[in-house]
């Protein structure tokens, strides 16, 4: 059953080295952006003004700005978890216990996605605490953050980040399924998301709204320059469906038992 594949994946993900490094690493990344945002903020502007930080949505500005970094980390972890099954040879043993490949891959994907979503939620809570402390050190009022409007903005942004994390995770797992090398999957994914898409959009700006990384990033940030939120949501969903179908097709047809 899928539940067995899901729990099996979580058994691997609960390893202290992976669990702690992922949860603490994402929390550190989100907190770093919050600290940098508050340290660089000034009355007249900077990265963001102190007045903006005191607004109801001031609580989520730092986390939203960290969306790209959080997504890249989620992508790398997801890609390595799938690809490592091939490089370490553990997939053969898993297929002996669960020969139905569709069930096995679906359970593994669900396990990785829930793992990364929980890591994101933990990072958001830590970043929230850091933001409150940083606001007090800079004399920024946080009263508007905890109003109905402020909390609504917070949960809306967290929802967008969860959707983006799912997107990055699925793309990462699909790439890991294709290349079957954890190191190569991470390198290719990072290069595409960080460098290649930026180069393409600089050469042909109109392509930005059609690229997978830019689409998912638009969802994470609630819409951005060049890509609207609805467009990013729809196109991102299309990319994810294609990625899941392609990964499942490759997995069903590949020879991993020989």
Rosetta blueprint (number, residue, H / E / L):
1 X L
2 X H
3 X H
4 X H
5 X H
6 X H
7 X H
8 X H
9 X H
10 X H
11 X H
12 X H
13 X H
14 X L
15 X L
16 X H
17 X H
18 X H
19 X H
20 X H
21 X H
22 X H
23 X H
24 X H
25 X H
26 X H
27 X H
28 X H
29 X H
30 X H
31 X H
32 X H
33 X H
34 X H
35 X H
36 X H
37 X H
38 X H
39 X H
40 X H
41 X L
42 X E
43 X L
44 X L
45 X E
46 X L
47 X L
48 X L
49 X E
50 X H
51 X H
52 X H
53 X H
54 X L
55 X L
56 X L
57 X L
58 X H
59 X H
60 X H
61 X H
62 X H
63 X H
64 X H
65 X H
66 X L
67 X H
68 X H
69 X H
70 X H
71 X H
72 X H
73 X H
74 X H
75 X H
76 X H
77 X H
78 X H
79 X H
80 X H
81 X H
82 X H
83 X H
84 X H
85 X H
86 X H
87 X H
88 X L
89 X L
90 X H
91 X H
92 X H
93 X H
94 X H
95 X H
96 X H
97 X H
98 X L
99 X L
100 X L
101 X H
102 X H
103 X H
104 X H
105 X H
106 X H
107 X H
108 X H
109 X H
110 X H
111 X H
112 X H
113 X H
114 X H
115 X H
116 X H
117 X H
118 X H
119 X H
120 X H
121 X H
122 X H
123 X H
124 X H
125 X H
126 X H
127 X H
128 X H
129 X H
130 X H
131 X H
132 X H
133 X H
134 X H
135 X H
136 X H
137 X H
138 X L
139 X L
140 X L
141 X L
142 X L
143 X H
144 X H
145 X H
146 X H
147 X L
148 X H
149 X H
150 X H
151 X H
152 X H
153 X H
154 X H
155 X H
156 X H
157 X H
158 X H
159 X H
160 X H
161 X H
162 X H
163 X H
164 X H
165 X H
166 X H
167 X H
168 X H
169 X H
170 X H
171 X H
172 X H
173 X H
174 X H
175 X H
176 X H
177 X H
178 X H
179 X H
180 X L
181 X L
182 X H
183 X H
184 X H
185 X H
186 X H
187 X H
188 X H
189 X H
190 X H
191 X H
192 X H
193 X H
194 X H
195 X H
196 X H
197 X H
198 X H
199 X H
200 X H
201 X H
202 X H
203 X H
204 X L
205 X H
206 X H
207 X H
208 X H
209 X H
210 X H
211 X L
212 X H
213 X H
214 X H
215 X H
216 X H
217 X H
218 X H
219 X H
220 X H
221 X L
222 X L
223 X L
224 X E
225 X L
226 X L
227 X E
228 X L
229 X H
230 X H
231 X H
232 X H
233 X H
234 X H
235 X H
236 X H
237 X H
238 X H
239 X H
240 X H
241 X H
242 X H
243 X H
244 X H
245 X H
246 X H
247 X H
248 X H
249 X H
250 X H
251 X H
252 X H
253 X H
254 X L
255 X L
256 X L
257 X L
258 X L
